[in-house]
Amino acid sequence: MNIKYDFAVVGGGIAGLVTAELLTRSGNKVILIEKNSKLISGSSADQHGWFHLGSLYSASYQSTYVKKLIRSIDTLQEYYKKFPFMNIKIKNGKLSLKDQTKSWFKKNHLEYYVAARNNIDVFGDEKNIIKKFKKKWNWDLKCKLMIARHERIYRHYWGGEINAQNWIPKANLIDFKKRNIKKVKKSNINICSKTHFLLQSLDMHMDTYQITHDILQHFLSNGGKLLLGEKVDSYENIVYENENCKVIKLQNENVITKKIILSSGKGITEIVKSDIGLNTVASPLIVAFPALHPKGFVRVTPKNTKTINHLIHKVNGKAYSVIGGGEYANPDSETELEKIVVNLYKNASNTFEAFNKCEFKKHYFGLKNEISSNDIRNYGHKIIPIEENVIGIVPGKFTLGFNLGIDTISFLNNPTAKNNQLQKKAKNINVDHLLERPTHSRIAKEFILNNG
Ligand SMILES: Cc1cc2nc3c(=O)[nH]c(=O)nc-3n(C[C@H](O)[C@H](O)[C@H](O)COP(=O)(O)OP(=O)(O)OC[C@H]3O[C@@H](n4cnc5c(N)ncnc54)[C@H](O)[C@@H]3O)c2cc1C
């Protein structure tokens, strides 16, 4: 006899894994189906390990993204506190981060090097004095807002009465404090300290392998079922045991389920065979060894073409750099892809003194799936009702996978277990062979192993 699942989750990236695990906490029968031979092998493998807490969006007058990202801290506190390596803790109202080998988040917070109004990238070759002034003025206001929001981040009493996700994004010019601006230290990088300022952010490096490893162990310990190497093409309605259900016909078995959650990125459109507003863009990242700078940082300018970010990860104890930019392209256009990757190499070579001499560098493209309209990027998470008992979910960012999971469960009206219901410790199941490592770490590891 077939098992009747409460939920079939289709797509084993961060969105599917987080949601599937949360659903098992309250005793649901859940099956997670992934077409590849390993989980976390799509976009979730291609990310650069940047746990966004809103700094990148804090210069925007719109507060949506800052709000959504800051909320991740509350979500982690409420739902992931009992995971032994979830290391964001609150002590006396302040965030504290104990950094150990297997911890989810790393203490080296990203520094923001922000182009100031006297930087050429702010006004470009604008000759018209009024237009030039307007550009400078507008950027200056944005920088002040960014600094004001960081002031609220530093001042915030976490776990108190005031809610961070509402209070921090609403910062205004009264919160602007010059004391938060520091000088950029110029070691190894060509970032002019006279035309940039340094802002310490809350954004962190994250170990996505460890995060997904621990969540998968929990999913399996709670009785979750995993099917790898099975592509879902469609589903059908069926009445099973006098109940309206769905059936997913796979190569080796039929999965019968009450509800379906499609977390398959671009695969959602292919399965539902209609336009759900999903847009896909490609972004390049460069992996360079050895690490080009000791700090993770973002150089922020009003121009996407001049923005650059740098994260540091380690394999076998050796540090390497992961470099990205602000540009993206149509994945089907060779010309556009070529153009943005050439620009990223140019930017990196202008920024890092050691870039052209480093032992190894290689780039790869990853695909970002977002629900957006009018070609405006949407970095937020989204739940898409498709038909009765079928929804699609898109995180927009790896970081937002946690919030998306919680919102999906409340959308489905499913009682979710918080920490107090996360009673069982995960069994020590070996899940290494079920999970893909991040793309950047696989690239760096191959070089490091082959070159001693
Ligand atoms: C270059 C790059 C850098 C990024 N950097 C960051 C970062 O540093 N920080 C951050 O927060 N976010 C980052 N992101 C965004 C983040 O990676 C994605 O938003 C997130 O991982 C998407 O997760 P997902 O679960 O929706 O998709 P995916 O990880 O793509 O998961 C979808 C899964 O569904 C499976 N699938 C597809 N079709 C089917 C089917 N028919 N049947 C069964 N399975 C199917 C796929 O194989 C895949 O495993 C980055 C993205 C890119 C591309």
The ligand as an SDF file (V2000), in Angstrom:
LIG
                    3D

 53 58  0  0  0  0  0  0  0  0999 V2000
   26.2380   33.5690   -8.0340 C   0  0  0  0  0  0  0  0  0  0  0  0
   25.2460   33.6130   -6.9040 C   0  0  0  0  0  0  0  0  0  0  0  0
   25.6410   34.1020   -5.6480 C   0  0  0  0  0  0  0  0  0  0  0  0
   24.7180   34.1620   -4.6170 C   0  0  0  0  0  0  0  0  0  0  0  0
   25.1690   34.5540   -3.3890 N   0  0  0  0  0  0  0  0  0  0  0  0
   24.3000   34.5610   -2.3320 C   0  0  0  0  0  0  0  0  0  0  0  0
   24.7940   34.8440   -1.0350 C   0  0  0  0  0  0  0  0  0  0  0  0
   25.9990   34.9920   -0.8310 O   0  0  0  0  0  0  0  0  0  0  0  0
   23.9000   34.9150   -0.0310 N   0  0  0  0  0  0  0  0  0  0  0  0
   22.5650   34.6700   -0.2110 C   0  0  0  0  0  0  0  0  0  0  0  0
   21.8130   34.7770    0.7470 O   0  0  0  0  0  0  0  0  0  0  0  0
   22.0780   34.3260   -1.4330 N   0  0  0  0  0  0  0  0  0  0  0  0
   22.9180   34.2570   -2.4860 C   0  0  0  0  0  0  0  0  0  0  0  0
   22.4720   33.8760   -3.7430 N   0  0  0  0  0  0  0  0  0  0  0  0
   21.0460   33.5380   -3.9190 C   0  0  0  0  0  0  0  0  0  0  0  0
   20.7480   32.1120   -3.4400 C   0  0  0  0  0  0  0  0  0  0  0  0
   21.7530   31.2270   -3.8490 O   0  0  0  0  0  0  0  0  0  0  0  0
   19.4050   31.6310   -3.9930 C   0  0  0  0  0  0  0  0  0  0  0  0
   18.4210   32.6190   -3.8310 O   0  0  0  0  0  0  0  0  0  0  0  0
   18.9100   30.3910   -3.2550 C   0  0  0  0  0  0  0  0  0  0  0  0
   19.9370   29.4670   -3.0450 O   0  0  0  0  0  0  0  0  0  0  0  0
   17.8150   29.7300   -4.0730 C   0  0  0  0  0  0  0  0  0  0  0  0
   17.3780   28.5860   -3.3850 O   0  0  0  0  0  0  0  0  0  0  0  0
   16.2710   27.6160   -3.9730 P   0  0  0  0  0  0  0  0  0  0  0  0
   16.1020   26.5470   -2.9730 O   0  0  0  0  0  0  0  0  0  0  0  0
   15.0670   28.3780   -4.3790 O   0  0  0  0  0  0  0  0  0  0  0  0
   16.8660   27.1320   -5.3570 O   0  0  0  0  0  0  0  0  0  0  0  0
   17.8660   25.9630   -5.7450 P   0  0  0  0  0  0  0  0  0  0  0  0
   19.0090   25.8640   -4.8160 O   0  0  0  0  0  0  0  0  0  0  0  0
   18.1720   26.1350   -7.1890 O   0  0  0  0  0  0  0  0  0  0  0  0
   16.9910   24.6600   -5.5190 O   0  0  0  0  0  0  0  0  0  0  0  0
   16.0470   24.1990   -6.4320 C   0  0  0  0  0  0  0  0  0  0  0  0
   16.2460   22.6960   -6.5350 C   0  0  0  0  0  0  0  0  0  0  0  0
   15.1730   22.1360   -7.2810 O   0  0  0  0  0  0  0  0  0  0  0  0
   15.6740   21.0930   -8.0700 C   0  0  0  0  0  0  0  0  0  0  0  0
   14.7300   20.8700   -9.1780 N   0  0  0  0  0  0  0  0  0  0  0  0
   14.4870   21.6830  -10.2280 C   0  0  0  0  0  0  0  0  0  0  0  0
   13.5270   21.1670  -11.0210 N   0  0  0  0  0  0  0  0  0  0  0  0
   13.1430   20.0000  -10.4340 C   0  0  0  0  0  0  0  0  0  0  0  0
   12.1920   19.0000  -10.7780 C   0  0  0  0  0  0  0  0  0  0  0  0
   11.4370   19.1090  -11.8700 N   0  0  0  0  0  0  0  0  0  0  0  0
   12.0870   17.9080   -9.9750 N   0  0  0  0  0  0  0  0  0  0  0  0
   12.8440   17.7910   -8.8510 C   0  0  0  0  0  0  0  0  0  0  0  0
   13.7580   18.6990   -8.4870 N   0  0  0  0  0  0  0  0  0  0  0  0
   13.9020   19.8040   -9.2550 C   0  0  0  0  0  0  0  0  0  0  0  0
   17.0360   21.6140   -8.5240 C   0  0  0  0  0  0  0  0  0  0  0  0
   17.8800   20.5660   -8.9460 O   0  0  0  0  0  0  0  0  0  0  0  0
   17.5230   22.3230   -7.2780 C   0  0  0  0  0  0  0  0  0  0  0  0
   18.2940   21.4910   -6.4490 O   0  0  0  0  0  0  0  0  0  0  0  0
   23.3730   33.7680   -4.8100 C   0  0  0  0  0  0  0  0  0  0  0  0
   22.9820   33.2640   -6.0520 C   0  0  0  0  0  0  0  0  0  0  0  0
   23.9120   33.1610   -7.0770 C   0  0  0  0  0  0  0  0  0  0  0  0
   23.4650   32.5700   -8.3780 C   0  0  0  0  0  0  0  0  0  0  0  0
  1  2  1  0
  2  3  1  0
  2 52  2  0
  3  4  2  0
  4  5  1  0
  4 50  1  0
  5  6  2  0
  6  7  1  0
  6 13  1  0
  7  8  2  0
  7  9  1  0
  9 10  1  0
 10 11  2  0
 10 12  1  0
 12 13  2  0
 13 14  1  0
 14 15  1  0
 14 50  1  0
 15 16  1  0
 16 17  1  0
 16 18  1  0
 18 19  1  0
 18 20  1  0
 20 21  1  0
 20 22  1  0
 22 23  1  0
 23 24  1  0
 24 25  2  0
 24 26  1  0
 24 27  1  0
 27 28  1  0
 28 29  2  0
 28 30  1  0
 28 31  1  0
 31 32  1  0
 32 33  1  0
 33 34  1  0
 33 48  1  0
 34 35  1  0
 35 36  1  0
 35 46  1  0
 36 37  1  0
 36 45  1  0
 37 38  2  0
 38 39  1  0
 39 40  1  0
 39 45  2  0
 40 41  1  0
 40 42  2  0
 42 43  1  0
 43 44  2  0
 44 45  1  0
 46 47  1  0
 46 48  1  0
 48 49  1  0
 50 51  2  0
 51 52  1  0
 52 53  1  0
M  END
$$$$
